[in-house]
Amino acid sequence: MLGKLCKHEIKATARYFLPLFLITLLLTPVTRLTVSVGNYPGILGFIPVVVVFAYVASILVISAASVLLIVHRFYKSMVTEEGYLMHTLPVSTETHIFAKLIVSSLWVVSSFLVIVISLFMMFYTPDRFASLLNELSTLWSMTSGYATSAQLTLTIIEVVLLCIIGIFTSPLVFYASIAIGQIISKNKVLGSVVGFFIIQFVSQILGMISMVPFGYSIDALNTMSTQMAIISNVFFPYCIVVSIISGVILFVLTDFIFKKKLNLE
């Protein structure tokens, strides 16, 4: 059933995302060609301005859509009239949430890849690419003076893992906000906004408190190599564990509210 729900969610959201992706990828070569022409005579000078504006706007729209459309889809299908049908299906609440998480993560990754591909197509030249590789090599060499290759590799793996966890769990902040909002206010949109700020306030306070010991421990260390060891062996693993625990808490909270406190009026 999870597969069927995911397929349904993809169909419901693809009609928004796919045209945006297509527009951006089509605008990329058009923009590059338009800019490369150089000066336009007279009244034609507005052409590159309009094309560049459209291209930048398409990138910004994709970035915003990866969040706004996902939130809107969850809100519409879970707490509005459409929710009556959704909650009558012989599917657990957990499955509903998992399906939306999987699909939202898919679109977030897809949006990121489209933006990266577009920027690469827009700015790539052999010289620029070689210069970028040279800068990365220089950065690696500089950092190697403070940490071993094993520590640097571990740090990169941890950062990538944090990004993956973040992609999968970040929508849960909005899901939990919507769940809280539909029980604290008759105006569900306003309640969701309030719920979002409540979650952000609590998470920020707890995050600041939990980071204090690391701040003192880093300041107390005299060498950069020791600090790098603490970061790769303690700090990032701690962040990974906290991210997972936070995601589980938000998932359980969302699931509990929709199971026990659902209000579709």
Buried (B, 14 or more C-beta within 10 A) or exposed (E): EBEEBBEBBBEBBBEBBEEBBEBBBEBBEEBBEBEEEEEEEEEEEEEBEEBBEBBEEBBEBBEEBBBEBBBBBBBBBBBEEBBEEBBEEEBEBBBBBBBBBBBBBBBBBBBBEBBEBBEEEBEEEEEEEEEEEEEEEEEEEEBEEBBEEEBBEBBEEBBEBBEBBBBBBBBBBBBBBBBBBBBBBEEBEEBBBBBBEBBEEEBEEEEEEEEEEBEEBBEEEEEEEBBBBBBBBBBBBBBBEBBEEBBEEBBEBBBEBBEEEBBBE
